[in-house]
């Protein structure tokens, strides 16, 4: 790629992003996300990463102390992105008290989500919180599965009934791989593919970025799809005056997107490597009799290490005893300390895993373990994790 001073080193593109990148992204979305309405370059807004994108959306849609609903567990970065500048409240959607909820699989069922969302909205109104939006991850982070179309339609219906915005973070859209242990895995479906006629298009916003599917966190490039070209766009432009994406970096991503042969080769290889590493990690968990949530998307595995970190009185009881909502204040403090202690032991052994509390998990004992790194590093990391677990048992 050649550098043109007139294109790459001036202010000419403005804060919305280069036309070349937005054209490339519109074609990419239309081919890979199968939207019910074709995505045009004018519907896209480029940001310096998805953290910036979420921050901009919160700033544009909400007033201070308004709320955004997010199903639990959820990506820990959302809290930072939503609250720090806009002072908007993250309102976690609880599932533990839903009558028909009995396992983690239920978090992907449409009727369970509808009931949980209505309860969360009602509770928010009681607390005086004005809910402005629902934010979902598709595929789910940290659970590593895709919502089926029926559940996406339930989200759309809920937002349409209450006239709130639906924001879908689809940054792992092309990070779905084969997991032989899942008999009938749910493939990725973009909310753009099922939204037609179910919601006012001005209420729907989809986020994507180069970080995950393209293994390029350092490019710091995100994109927002929205048909809301009025007040929301005006606020986005205002907020982006302080954070433009370099034109040169945008051209790097545009070059990737426009090379269809390279894209096909890259995604095929990436999916193969993800599937291989996933099998290595799950084989380790199985050999250590560690439970985990079966997944086929994203770069992480949701792992149950409760028997290594929970106070002894909780280890012999069922999962309901591990729910935050069922615990006394003293038990909550004890479990948080135990959870942090196991994470610290792992760090001392030279490996990092993320405790479920930072993802607002309703149940103690879960950790997010990333498996997408070179095979030798993955095996060494798992070995160190095993050592840390041995130390935890001895304590």
C-alpha contacts under 8 A as a table, 3 or more apart, distances in Angstrom:
res1	aa1	res2	aa2	distance
1	X	252	X	7.82
3	X	7	X	7.99
3	X	8	X	6.56
3	X	248	X	7.55
4	X	7	X	5.33
4	X	8	X	5.61
4	X	9	X	7.40
5	X	8	X	5.32
5	X	9	X	4.87
5	X	10	X	7.08
6	X	9	X	6.15
6	X	10	X	6.21
7	X	10	X	6.26
7	X	12	X	7.04
7	X	13	X	7.92
7	X	247	X	7.47
8	X	246	X	7.68
8	X	247	X	5.22
8	X	248	X	5.29
9	X	247	X	7.56
9	X	248	X	7.92
10	X	13	X	7.85
11	X	14	X	6.03
13	X	16	X	7.41
13	X	17	X	6.13
13	X	18	X	5.33
13	X	19	X	7.68
13	X	247	X	7.38
14	X	17	X	6.41
14	X	18	X	7.67
14	X	244	X	7.75
15	X	46	X	7.64
15	X	237	X	6.58
15	X	240	X	6.01
15	X	241	X	6.38
15	X	243	X	7.82
15	X	244	X	5.33
15	X	245	X	7.39
16	X	44	X	7.82
16	X	45	X	5.05
16	X	46	X	5.56
16	X	47	X	7.68
16	X	237	X	7.14
17	X	21	X	7.12
17	X	22	X	6.95
17	X	45	X	6.35
17	X	46	X	4.90
17	X	47	X	7.54
17	X	244	X	7.92
17	X	245	X	7.03
17	X	247	X	7.52
17	X	250	X	7.65
18	X	21	X	5.42
18	X	22	X	6.30
18	X	247	X	6.66
18	X	250	X	7.06
19	X	22	X	5.03
19	X	23	X	5.87
19	X	41	X	7.18
20	X	23	X	5.24
20	X	24	X	6.22
20	X	251	X	7.37
20	X	254	X	6.68
21	X	24	X	5.03
21	X	25	X	6.03
21	X	250	X	6.19
21	X	251	X	6.51
21	X	253	X	7.17
21	X	254	X	4.79
22	X	25	X	5.00
22	X	26	X	6.01
22	X	41	X	4.91
22	X	42	X	7.74
22	X	44	X	6.26
22	X	45	X	7.70
22	X	46	X	7.69
23	X	26	X	5.17
23	X	27	X	6.42
23	X	40	X	7.49
23	X	41	X	5.20
24	X	27	X	5.36
24	X	28	X	6.20
24	X	254	X	5.85
24	X	257	X	6.00
24	X	258	X	6.06
25	X	28	X	4.86
25	X	29	X	6.02
25	X	41	X	7.50
25	X	254	X	7.56
25	X	257	X	7.07
26	X	29	X	5.22
26	X	30	X	6.13
26	X	39	X	5.37
26	X	40	X	5.51
26	X	41	X	5.55
26	X	44	X	7.69
27	X	30	X	5.12
27	X	31	X	6.20
27	X	39	X	7.69
28	X	31	X	5.26
28	X	32	X	5.93
28	X	33	X	7.74
28	X	257	X	6.87
29	X	32	X	5.30
29	X	33	X	4.97
29	X	34	X	6.93
29	X	35	X	7.38
29	X	39	X	6.80
30	X	33	X	5.87
30	X	34	X	5.42
30	X	35	X	6.11
30	X	38	X	6.12
30	X	39	X	6.17
31	X	34	X	5.94
33	X	189	X	7.11
33	X	190	X	5.65
33	X	192	X	7.26
33	X	193	X	6.83
34	X	190	X	7.42
34	X	192	X	7.38
34	X	193	X	5.47
35	X	38	X	5.95
35	X	39	X	7.15
35	X	190	X	7.34
35	X	191	X	7.99
35	X	192	X	4.70
35	X	193	X	4.12
35	X	194	X	7.52
36	X	192	X	6.24
36	X	193	X	4.85
36	X	194	X	6.57
36	X	195	X	7.03
36	X	196	X	5.96
37	X	192	X	7.61
37	X	193	X	7.91
37	X	196	X	7.35
39	X	43	X	6.54
39	X	225	X	7.99
40	X	43	X	5.38
40	X	44	X	7.23
41	X	44	X	5.47
42	X	45	X	7.86
43	X	225	X	5.52
43	X	226	X	5.33
43	X	227	X	5.50
43	X	229	X	7.90
44	X	223	X	6.49
44	X	224	X	5.55
44	X	225	X	4.72
44	X	226	X	6.53
45	X	223	X	5.45
45	X	224	X	5.05
45	X	225	X	6.60
46	X	221	X	7.12
46	X	222	X	5.80
46	X	223	X	4.37
46	X	224	X	6.43
46	X	245	X	7.23
47	X	50	X	7.05
47	X	52	X	6.33
47	X	53	X	5.76
47	X	221	X	5.89
47	X	222	X	4.93
47	X	223	X	5.67
47	X	224	X	7.62
47	X	240	X	7.69
47	X	243	X	7.65
47	X	244	X	6.82
47	X	245	X	6.03
48	X	52	X	6.08
48	X	53	X	7.46
48	X	220	X	4.96
48	X	221	X	4.56
48	X	222	X	5.78
48	X	243	X	6.90
48	X	244	X	6.62
48	X	245	X	5.01
49	X	52	X	5.57
49	X	53	X	6.48
49	X	209	X	6.58
49	X	210	X	7.92
49	X	211	X	7.73
49	X	219	X	7.91
49	X	220	X	4.34
49	X	221	X	4.16
49	X	222	X	4.21
49	X	223	X	7.67
50	X	53	X	4.61
50	X	54	X	6.07
50	X	207	X	7.23
50	X	208	X	7.16
50	X	209	X	6.36
50	X	220	X	7.89
50	X	221	X	7.10
50	X	222	X	4.91
50	X	223	X	7.30
51	X	54	X	5.32
51	X	55	X	6.19
51	X	77	X	7.54
51	X	78	X	7.78
51	X	81	X	5.64
52	X	55	X	5.04
52	X	56	X	6.09
52	X	81	X	7.25
52	X	222	X	7.97
53	X	56	X	5.12
53	X	57	X	6.27
53	X	207	X	7.53
53	X	222	X	6.69
53	X	223	X	7.14
53	X	224	X	6.89
54	X	57	X	5.11
54	X	58	X	6.20
54	X	78	X	7.63
54	X	81	X	5.99
54	X	82	X	6.57
55	X	58	X	5.27
55	X	59	X	6.18
55	X	81	X	5.03
55	X	82	X	5.48
55	X	85	X	7.30
55	X	86	X	7.35
56	X	59	X	5.04
56	X	60	X	6.08
56	X	236	X	5.98
56	X	239	X	6.40
56	X	240	X	7.59
57	X	60	X	5.03
57	X	61	X	5.99
57	X	236	X	7.18
58	X	61	X	5.37
58	X	62	X	5.59
58	X	82	X	5.88
58	X	86	X	6.34
58	X	88	X	7.09
59	X	62	X	5.82
59	X	63	X	7.42
59	X	85	X	7.64
59	X	86	X	5.29
59	X	235	X	7.53
59	X	236	X	7.93
59	X	239	X	7.78
60	X	232	X	5.56
60	X	233	X	7.96
60	X	235	X	5.12
60	X	236	X	6.12
61	X	132	X	7.03
61	X	232	X	6.83
62	X	66	X	5.88
62	X	67	X	7.73
62	X	86	X	7.56
62	X	88	X	6.88
62	X	132	X	6.50
63	X	66	X	5.61
63	X	86	X	7.30
63	X	87	X	7.89
63	X	88	X	6.99
64	X	86	X	6.05
64	X	87	X	4.95
64	X	88	X	5.22
65	X	87	X	6.07
65	X	88	X	4.90
65	X	89	X	5.72
65	X	129	X	6.99
65	X	130	X	7.72
66	X	88	X	5.29
66	X	89	X	6.01
66	X	129	X	5.82
66	X	130	X	4.89
66	X	131	X	5.91
66	X	132	X	6.64
67	X	88	X	5.72
67	X	89	X	4.53
67	X	90	X	5.80
67	X	91	X	6.17
67	X	129	X	6.02
67	X	130	X	5.75
67	X	131	X	4.50
67	X	132	X	6.00
67	X	133	X	7.30
68	X	88	X	7.39
68	X	89	X	6.35
68	X	90	X	5.29
68	X	91	X	5.78
68	X	131	X	5.68
68	X	132	X	5.88
68	X	133	X	4.92
68	X	134	X	5.64
68	X	135	X	6.81
69	X	90	X	6.33
69	X	91	X	4.77
69	X	92	X	5.87
69	X	93	X	6.37
69	X	120	X	7.77
69	X	131	X	7.07
69	X	133	X	6.26
69	X	134	X	4.63
69	X	135	X	6.11
70	X	74	X	6.86
70	X	90	X	7.04
70	X	91	X	6.17
70	X	92	X	5.05
70	X	93	X	5.74
70	X	134	X	6.02
70	X	135	X	5.17
70	X	136	X	6.18
71	X	74	X	6.40
71	X	92	X	5.73
71	X	93	X	4.50
71	X	94	X	7.00
71	X	135	X	7.77
71	X	136	X	6.85
72	X	92	X	5.72
72	X	93	X	5.58
72	X	94	X	6.28
72	X	95	X	7.67
72	X	359	X	7.51
72	X	360	X	6.11
72	X	361	X	6.13
72	X	362	X	7.14
73	X	92	X	7.95
73	X	141	X	7.97
73	X	142	X	7.03
73	X	143	X	7.92
73	X	356	X	7.95
73	X	359	X	5.26
73	X	360	X	5.12
73	X	361	X	4.62
73	X	362	X	7.05
74	X	78	X	7.71
74	X	137	X	7.93
74	X	140	X	7.99
74	X	141	X	6.14
74	X	142	X	6.40
74	X	359	X	5.03
74	X	360	X	6.37
74	X	361	X	7.65
75	X	78	X	5.91
75	X	141	X	5.63
75	X	142	X	6.26
75	X	359	X	5.53
76	X	79	X	5.94
76	X	80	X	7.53
76	X	358	X	5.68
76	X	359	X	4.94
76	X	360	X	7.64
77	X	80	X	5.35
77	X	81	X	6.17
78	X	81	X	5.07
78	X	82	X	5.89
79	X	82	X	5.41
79	X	83	X	5.90
79	X	90	X	6.33
80	X	83	X	5.57
80	X	84	X	5.73
81	X	84	X	6.35
81	X	85	X	7.82
82	X	85	X	7.25
82	X	86	X	6.49
82	X	87	X	7.17
82	X	88	X	6.01
82	X	89	X	7.40
82	X	90	X	7.18
83	X	86	X	5.61
83	X	87	X	4.50
83	X	88	X	4.92
83	X	89	X	6.22
83	X	90	X	7.33
84	X	87	X	5.78
84	X	88	X	7.99
91	X	120	X	7.89
91	X	124	X	7.92
92	X	120	X	7.84
92	X	360	X	7.52
93	X	116	X	6.46
93	X	117	X	6.37
93	X	120	X	5.69
94	X	97	X	7.26
94	X	116	X	6.34
94	X	120	X	7.10
94	X	362	X	7.43
95	X	98	X	5.40
95	X	101	X	6.80
95	X	107	X	7.47
95	X	112	X	7.81
95	X	116	X	5.88
96	X	101	X	6.71
96	X	323	X	7.62
96	X	362	X	7.19
97	X	101	X	7.48
98	X	101	X	5.36
98	X	112	X	7.20
98	X	115	X	7.20
98	X	116	X	6.59
100	X	112	X	6.95
101	X	106	X	5.88
101	X	107	X	7.81
101	X	112	X	6.78
102	X	106	X	6.82
103	X	106	X	5.61
103	X	107	X	7.72
104	X	107	X	5.58
104	X	293	X	7.97
105	X	108	X	6.01
105	X	109	X	7.51
106	X	109	X	5.21
106	X	112	X	6.62
107	X	112	X	6.77
107	X	113	X	6.70
108	X	112	X	7.75
108	X	113	X	7.26
108	X	146	X	7.98
108	X	147	X	5.65
108	X	148	X	7.27
108	X	151	X	6.73
109	X	112	X	5.52
109	X	113	X	6.35
109	X	150	X	7.98
109	X	151	X	6.03
110	X	113	X	5.23
110	X	114	X	6.15
110	X	150	X	6.08
110	X	151	X	4.11
110	X	152	X	7.65
110	X	153	X	7.97
110	X	154	X	5.64
110	X	155	X	7.98
111	X	114	X	5.10
111	X	115	X	6.26
111	X	151	X	7.84
111	X	154	X	7.64
112	X	115	X	5.31
112	X	116	X	6.14
113	X	116	X	5.04
113	X	117	X	5.92
113	X	151	X	7.46
113	X	154	X	7.50
113	X	155	X	7.74
114	X	117	X	5.22
114	X	118	X	6.17
114	X	154	X	6.34
114	X	155	X	7.25
114	X	158	X	6.95
115	X	118	X	5.30
115	X	119	X	6.23
116	X	119	X	5.16
116	X	120	X	6.14
117	X	120	X	5.02
117	X	121	X	6.07
117	X	158	X	7.75
118	X	121	X	5.15
118	X	122	X	6.12
118	X	158	X	7.93
119	X	122	X	5.15
119	X	123	X	6.10
120	X	123	X	5.13
120	X	124	X	6.08
121	X	124	X	5.04
121	X	125	X	6.30
121	X	131	X	7.14
122	X	125	X	5.21
122	X	126	X	6.40
123	X	126	X	5.08
123	X	127	X	6.36
124	X	127	X	5.03
124	X	128	X	6.22
124	X	129	X	5.07
124	X	130	X	7.16
124	X	131	X	7.24
125	X	128	X	4.95
125	X	129	X	5.52
125	X	130	X	6.66
125	X	131	X	7.96
126	X	129	X	7.60
131	X	164	X	7.31
132	X	164	X	5.25
132	X	165	X	6.29
133	X	159	X	7.66
133	X	164	X	5.03
133	X	165	X	4.32
133	X	166	X	5.66
133	X	167	X	7.04
134	X	159	X	7.30
134	X	164	X	7.25
134	X	165	X	6.22
134	X	166	X	4.99
134	X	167	X	6.10
135	X	166	X	6.12
135	X	167	X	4.71
135	X	168	X	5.90
135	X	169	X	7.41
136	X	140	X	7.61
136	X	166	X	7.88
136	X	167	X	6.40
136	X	168	X	5.06
136	X	169	X	6.12
137	X	140	X	4.68
137	X	141	X	6.09
137	X	168	X	5.88
137	X	169	X	4.72
137	X	170	X	6.18
138	X	141	X	7.79
138	X	145	X	7.94
138	X	146	X	5.78
138	X	147	X	6.49
138	X	168	X	6.57
138	X	169	X	5.96
138	X	170	X	4.98
138	X	171	X	7.74
138	X	172	X	7.22
138	X	173	X	7.08
138	X	188	X	7.60
138	X	190	X	7.40
139	X	144	X	6.35
139	X	145	X	5.50
139	X	146	X	4.34
139	X	147	X	6.73
139	X	170	X	6.42
139	X	171	X	7.95
139	X	172	X	5.98
139	X	173	X	6.42
139	X	188	X	6.88
139	X	297	X	6.46
139	X	298	X	7.07
140	X	143	X	5.47
140	X	144	X	5.21
140	X	145	X	5.42
140	X	146	X	5.97
140	X	147	X	7.44
140	X	297	X	7.90
140	X	298	X	7.78
141	X	144	X	5.75
141	X	145	X	8.00
141	X	298	X	7.19
142	X	300	X	6.99
142	X	301	X	7.42
142	X	302	X	6.58
142	X	359	X	7.60
142	X	368	X	6.72
143	X	293	X	7.17
143	X	295	X	6.98
143	X	300	X	8.00
143	X	301	X	6.99
143	X	302	X	5.84
144	X	295	X	4.99
144	X	296	X	6.11
144	X	297	X	4.68
144	X	298	X	5.24
144	X	299	X	7.66
144	X	300	X	6.79
144	X	301	X	6.79
144	X	302	X	7.69
145	X	186	X	7.32
145	X	295	X	5.41
145	X	296	X	5.89
145	X	297	X	5.40
145	X	298	X	7.72
146	X	186	X	5.92
146	X	187	X	6.42
146	X	188	X	5.63
146	X	189	X	7.59
146	X	297	X	7.15
147	X	151	X	6.08
147	X	152	X	6.54
147	X	186	X	7.17
147	X	188	X	7.51
147	X	189	X	7.66
148	X	151	X	5.51
148	X	152	X	6.53
148	X	186	X	6.15
148	X	187	X	7.57
148	X	188	X	7.73
148	X	189	X	7.08
149	X	152	X	5.02
149	X	153	X	6.18
149	X	189	X	6.51
149	X	191	X	7.83
149	X	194	X	6.92
150	X	153	X	5.11
150	X	154	X	6.32
151	X	154	X	4.84
151	X	155	X	6.32
152	X	155	X	5.08
152	X	156	X	6.27
152	X	191	X	6.17
152	X	194	X	7.47
153	X	156	X	4.93
153	X	157	X	5.99
153	X	191	X	7.96
153	X	194	X	6.74
153	X	195	X	7.11
153	X	198	X	7.39
154	X	157	X	5.03
154	X	158	X	6.09
155	X	158	X	5.18
155	X	159	X	6.28
155	X	166	X	7.66
156	X	159	X	5.25
156	X	160	X	6.05
156	X	166	X	7.00
156	X	195	X	6.88
156	X	198	X	6.19
156	X	199	X	6.05
157	X	160	X	5.04
157	X	161	X	6.07
157	X	198	X	6.19
157	X	199	X	6.87
158	X	161	X	5.27
158	X	162	X	6.40
159	X	162	X	5.32
159	X	163	X	5.55
159	X	164	X	4.97
159	X	165	X	6.19
159	X	166	X	6.30
159	X	199	X	7.41
160	X	163	X	4.92
160	X	164	X	6.67
160	X	198	X	7.07
160	X	199	X	5.11
160	X	200	X	6.97
163	X	203	X	7.72
164	X	203	X	6.77
165	X	203	X	4.48
165	X	204	X	5.99
165	X	205	X	7.63
166	X	203	X	6.13
166	X	204	X	5.09
166	X	205	X	6.26
167	X	204	X	6.24
167	X	205	X	4.83
167	X	206	X	5.75
167	X	207	X	7.49
168	X	191	X	7.15
168	X	205	X	6.36
168	X	206	X	4.78
168	X	207	X	6.15
169	X	206	X	6.05
169	X	207	X	4.85
169	X	208	X	6.46
170	X	173	X	5.32
170	X	190	X	7.38
170	X	206	X	6.89
170	X	207	X	5.84
170	X	208	X	5.40
171	X	207	X	6.78
171	X	208	X	4.53
171	X	209	X	5.55
171	X	210	X	7.73
171	X	211	X	7.70
171	X	212	X	6.37
171	X	213	X	7.00
172	X	175	X	5.05
172	X	176	X	7.50
172	X	212	X	6.04
172	X	213	X	5.87
172	X	297	X	7.27
172	X	298	X	5.82
173	X	176	X	6.92
173	X	188	X	6.44
173	X	190	X	7.82
173	X	213	X	7.17
174	X	213	X	5.56
174	X	267	X	7.42
175	X	212	X	7.54
175	X	213	X	5.64
175	X	271	X	6.86
175	X	297	X	5.57
175	X	298	X	5.49
175	X	299	X	7.60
176	X	187	X	7.45
176	X	188	X	7.22
176	X	271	X	6.96
176	X	296	X	5.69
176	X	297	X	4.19
176	X	298	X	6.59
177	X	271	X	5.18
177	X	272	X	7.31
177	X	274	X	6.58
177	X	275	X	5.77
177	X	296	X	5.39
177	X	297	X	6.11
178	X	271	X	7.61
178	X	275	X	5.85
178	X	296	X	6.28
179	X	182	X	5.74
179	X	275	X	6.52
179	X	279	X	7.91
179	X	295	X	7.32
179	X	296	X	5.71
180	X	183	X	6.93
181	X	294	X	7.60
182	X	185	X	5.55
182	X	294	X	7.14
182	X	295	X	7.82
185	X	296	X	7.35
189	X	193	X	6.76
190	X	193	X	5.36
190	X	194	X	7.36
191	X	194	X	5.54
191	X	195	X	6.03
191	X	206	X	7.90
192	X	195	X	5.43
192	X	196	X	7.76
192	X	206	X	7.75
193	X	196	X	7.54
195	X	198	X	5.38
195	X	199	X	6.39
196	X	199	X	7.09
197	X	200	X	7.60
199	X	203	X	7.01
199	X	204	X	7.47
200	X	203	X	5.58
200	X	204	X	7.26
201	X	204	X	5.42
201	X	226	X	7.94
201	X	227	X	6.25
201	X	228	X	7.46
202	X	226	X	7.11
202	X	227	X	5.53
202	X	228	X	4.61
203	X	228	X	7.36
204	X	226	X	6.46
204	X	227	X	7.61
205	X	224	X	6.85
205	X	225	X	5.59
205	X	226	X	4.86
205	X	227	X	7.79
206	X	224	X	5.77
206	X	225	X	5.01
206	X	226	X	6.79
207	X	222	X	7.24
207	X	223	X	5.79
207	X	224	X	4.66
207	X	225	X	6.30
208	X	222	X	5.73
208	X	223	X	5.33
208	X	224	X	6.58
209	X	212	X	7.21
209	X	213	X	7.90
209	X	221	X	5.72
209	X	222	X	3.95
209	X	223	X	5.85
210	X	213	X	6.34
210	X	214	X	5.31
210	X	215	X	7.15
210	X	216	X	5.83
210	X	217	X	6.84
210	X	219	X	7.07
210	X	220	X	7.33
210	X	221	X	5.74
210	X	222	X	6.40
210	X	253	X	7.40
211	X	214	X	5.91
211	X	215	X	5.49
211	X	216	X	4.46
211	X	217	X	3.93
211	X	218	X	7.21
211	X	219	X	7.10
211	X	220	X	6.97
211	X	221	X	7.23
212	X	215	X	4.98
212	X	216	X	6.57
212	X	217	X	6.81
213	X	216	X	7.93
216	X	219	X	5.68
216	X	220	X	7.82
217	X	220	X	5.96
219	X	249	X	6.60
220	X	245	X	7.94
221	X	245	X	7.07
221	X	250	X	7.40
226	X	229	X	7.51
228	X	231	X	7.70
228	X	232	X	6.23
228	X	233	X	6.62
229	X	232	X	6.48
229	X	233	X	5.06
229	X	234	X	7.70
230	X	233	X	5.52
230	X	234	X	6.43
231	X	234	X	5.05
231	X	235	X	6.30
232	X	235	X	5.20
232	X	236	X	6.20
233	X	236	X	4.93
233	X	237	X	6.13
234	X	237	X	5.28
234	X	238	X	6.33
235	X	238	X	5.06
235	X	239	X	6.25
236	X	239	X	5.24
236	X	240	X	6.09
237	X	240	X	5.16
237	X	241	X	6.43
238	X	241	X	5.61
239	X	242	X	6.42
239	X	243	X	7.69
240	X	243	X	4.98
240	X	244	X	6.09
241	X	244	X	6.57
245	X	249	X	7.31
245	X	250	X	7.05
246	X	249	X	5.38
246	X	250	X	6.38
247	X	250	X	4.96
247	X	251	X	6.27
248	X	251	X	5.20
248	X	252	X	6.62
249	X	252	X	5.15
249	X	253	X	6.79
250	X	253	X	5.38
250	X	254	X	6.20
251	X	254	X	4.83
251	X	255	X	5.99
252	X	255	X	5.22
252	X	256	X	6.56
253	X	256	X	5.10
253	X	257	X	6.23
254	X	257	X	5.06
254	X	258	X	6.06
255	X	258	X	5.28
255	X	259	X	6.40
256	X	259	X	5.46
256	X	260	X	7.99
256	X	262	X	7.39
256	X	263	X	7.00
257	X	260	X	6.80
257	X	263	X	6.95
259	X	262	X	5.41
259	X	263	X	6.23
260	X	263	X	4.90
260	X	264	X	6.19
261	X	264	X	5.34
261	X	265	X	6.38
262	X	265	X	5.17
262	X	266	X	5.91
263	X	266	X	5.09
263	X	267	X	6.02
264	X	267	X	5.43
264	X	268	X	6.09
265	X	268	X	5.28
265	X	269	X	6.21
266	X	269	X	5.31
266	X	270	X	6.00
267	X	270	X	4.97
267	X	271	X	6.02
268	X	271	X	5.32
268	X	272	X	6.31
269	X	272	X	5.10
269	X	273	X	6.22
270	X	273	X	5.18
270	X	274	X	6.09
271	X	274	X	5.04
271	X	275	X	6.12
272	X	275	X	5.23
272	X	276	X	6.21
273	X	276	X	5.07
273	X	277	X	6.10
274	X	277	X	5.25
274	X	278	X	5.95
274	X	299	X	7.57
274	X	371	X	7.96
274	X	372	X	6.34
275	X	278	X	5.09
275	X	279	X	6.26
276	X	279	X	5.27
276	X	280	X	6.41
277	X	280	X	4.98
277	X	281	X	6.21
277	X	371	X	6.20
277	X	372	X	6.54
277	X	375	X	6.86
277	X	378	X	7.72
278	X	281	X	5.19
278	X	282	X	6.11
278	X	371	X	6.35
278	X	372	X	7.89
279	X	282	X	5.18
279	X	283	X	5.92
280	X	283	X	5.24
280	X	284	X	6.45
280	X	379	X	7.82
281	X	284	X	5.20
281	X	285	X	6.47
281	X	371	X	6.65
281	X	378	X	7.83
281	X	379	X	8.00
281	X	382	X	7.34
282	X	285	X	4.93
282	X	286	X	6.06
283	X	286	X	5.07
283	X	287	X	6.13
284	X	287	X	5.17
284	X	288	X	6.35
284	X	382	X	7.27
285	X	288	X	5.16
285	X	289	X	6.04
285	X	290	X	4.86
285	X	291	X	6.95
285	X	292	X	7.67
286	X	289	X	4.86
286	X	290	X	5.82
286	X	291	X	7.34
287	X	290	X	7.68
290	X	303	X	7.37
290	X	304	X	6.51
290	X	305	X	6.80
291	X	303	X	6.23
291	X	304	X	5.29
291	X	305	X	7.59
292	X	301	X	7.09
292	X	302	X	5.72
292	X	303	X	4.26
292	X	304	X	5.53
293	X	301	X	6.97
293	X	302	X	5.51
293	X	303	X	6.48
294	X	301	X	7.77
295	X	301	X	6.96
299	X	370	X	5.69
299	X	371	X	6.05
299	X	372	X	5.58
300	X	368	X	6.25
300	X	369	X	5.25
300	X	370	X	4.05
300	X	371	X	5.67
300	X	372	X	7.43
301	X	368	X	5.70
301	X	369	X	5.21
301	X	370	X	6.38
301	X	371	X	7.36
302	X	366	X	6.56
302	X	367	X	5.82
302	X	368	X	4.81
302	X	369	X	6.52
303	X	366	X	5.46
303	X	367	X	5.22
303	X	368	X	6.18
303	X	369	X	6.96
304	X	365	X	5.63
304	X	366	X	4.53
304	X	367	X	6.47
305	X	308	X	5.47
305	X	309	X	6.61
305	X	365	X	5.23
305	X	366	X	5.91
305	X	367	X	6.98
306	X	309	X	5.35
306	X	310	X	5.33
306	X	315	X	7.02
306	X	364	X	6.94
306	X	365	X	3.83
306	X	366	X	6.67
307	X	310	X	5.99
307	X	315	X	5.59
307	X	365	X	7.60
308	X	342	X	7.70
308	X	389	X	6.60
308	X	392	X	6.11
308	X	393	X	6.11
309	X	335	X	7.85
309	X	338	X	5.36
309	X	339	X	5.79
309	X	341	X	7.78
309	X	342	X	6.10
309	X	365	X	6.80
309	X	392	X	7.20
310	X	314	X	6.27
310	X	315	X	6.35
310	X	335	X	6.06
310	X	338	X	6.14
310	X	339	X	7.21
310	X	364	X	7.71
310	X	365	X	6.67
311	X	314	X	5.85
311	X	315	X	6.94
311	X	334	X	7.32
311	X	335	X	6.80
311	X	338	X	7.16
312	X	315	X	5.37
312	X	316	X	7.56
313	X	316	X	6.70
313	X	317	X	7.54
314	X	317	X	5.41
314	X	318	X	7.92
314	X	321	X	6.54
314	X	322	X	6.83
315	X	318	X	7.91
317	X	320	X	7.96
317	X	321	X	6.29
318	X	321	X	5.80
318	X	322	X	7.49
319	X	322	X	5.29
319	X	323	X	7.05
319	X	363	X	7.62
320	X	323	X	5.45
320	X	326	X	7.46
321	X	326	X	6.47
321	X	327	X	7.49
322	X	326	X	7.41
322	X	327	X	7.64
322	X	363	X	5.30
322	X	364	X	5.41
322	X	365	X	7.63
323	X	326	X	5.44
323	X	327	X	6.82
323	X	362	X	5.69
323	X	363	X	4.34
323	X	364	X	6.45
324	X	327	X	5.36
324	X	332	X	6.75
324	X	362	X	5.79
324	X	363	X	6.00
324	X	364	X	7.11
325	X	362	X	7.57
327	X	330	X	7.92
327	X	331	X	5.74
327	X	332	X	6.06
328	X	331	X	5.18
328	X	332	X	6.23
329	X	332	X	5.10
329	X	333	X	6.35
330	X	333	X	5.26
330	X	334	X	6.28
331	X	334	X	4.98
331	X	335	X	6.11
332	X	335	X	5.24
332	X	336	X	6.12
333	X	336	X	5.21
333	X	337	X	6.18
334	X	337	X	5.22
334	X	338	X	6.20
335	X	338	X	4.97
335	X	339	X	5.97
335	X	364	X	7.06
336	X	339	X	5.09
336	X	340	X	6.16
336	X	357	X	7.71
337	X	340	X	5.21
337	X	341	X	6.04
338	X	341	X	5.00
338	X	342	X	6.37
339	X	342	X	5.47
339	X	343	X	6.54
339	X	355	X	6.51
339	X	364	X	7.73
339	X	365	X	7.00
340	X	343	X	5.13
340	X	344	X	6.11
340	X	355	X	7.11
341	X	344	X	5.01
341	X	345	X	6.13
342	X	345	X	5.00
342	X	346	X	6.33
342	X	388	X	7.73
342	X	389	X	7.82
342	X	392	X	6.75
343	X	346	X	5.17
343	X	347	X	6.43
343	X	352	X	7.02
343	X	353	X	6.26
343	X	354	X	6.91
343	X	355	X	6.66
344	X	347	X	5.03
344	X	348	X	6.25
345	X	348	X	5.03
345	X	349	X	6.36
345	X	388	X	5.79
345	X	391	X	7.78
345	X	392	X	7.51
346	X	349	X	5.03
346	X	350	X	6.36
346	X	351	X	5.34
346	X	352	X	5.94
346	X	353	X	7.13
346	X	384	X	7.39
346	X	385	X	6.04
346	X	388	X	5.14
346	X	389	X	7.80
347	X	350	X	4.95
347	X	351	X	5.05
347	X	352	X	5.36
348	X	351	X	7.49
349	X	384	X	5.81
349	X	385	X	7.27
349	X	387	X	7.14
349	X	388	X	6.04
350	X	381	X	7.63
350	X	384	X	6.52
351	X	381	X	5.73
351	X	384	X	6.24
351	X	385	X	6.36
353	X	367	X	6.53
353	X	368	X	6.10
353	X	369	X	5.35
353	X	370	X	7.59
354	X	358	X	7.51
354	X	367	X	5.34
354	X	368	X	5.08
354	X	369	X	6.68
355	X	358	X	6.16
355	X	359	X	7.67
355	X	365	X	7.84
355	X	366	X	6.43
355	X	367	X	4.47
355	X	368	X	6.53
356	X	359	X	5.26
356	X	360	X	6.57
356	X	361	X	5.30
356	X	363	X	7.96
356	X	364	X	6.86
356	X	365	X	6.99
356	X	366	X	4.97
356	X	367	X	4.86
356	X	368	X	6.79
357	X	360	X	4.96
357	X	361	X	5.45
357	X	364	X	7.28
358	X	361	X	7.51
361	X	364	X	6.97
361	X	366	X	7.65
363	X	366	X	7.22
371	X	378	X	6.46
372	X	378	X	7.62
373	X	377	X	6.50
373	X	378	X	5.99
374	X	377	X	5.35
374	X	378	X	6.15
375	X	378	X	4.97
375	X	379	X	6.16
376	X	379	X	5.27
376	X	380	X	6.19
377	X	380	X	5.08
377	X	381	X	5.96
378	X	381	X	5.04
378	X	382	X	6.17
379	X	382	X	5.15
379	X	383	X	6.15
380	X	383	X	4.99
380	X	384	X	6.23
381	X	384	X	5.12
381	X	385	X	6.10
382	X	385	X	4.87
382	X	386	X	6.13
383	X	386	X	5.07
383	X	387	X	6.44
384	X	387	X	5.02
384	X	388	X	6.27
385	X	388	X	5.03
385	X	389	X	6.26
386	X	389	X	5.13
386	X	390	X	6.29
387	X	390	X	5.06
387	X	391	X	6.37
388	X	391	X	5.13
388	X	392	X	6.26
389	X	392	X	4.93
389	X	393	X	6.30
390	X	393	X	5.24
390	X	394	X	6.45
391	X	394	X	5.14
391	X	395	X	6.43
392	X	395	X	5.29
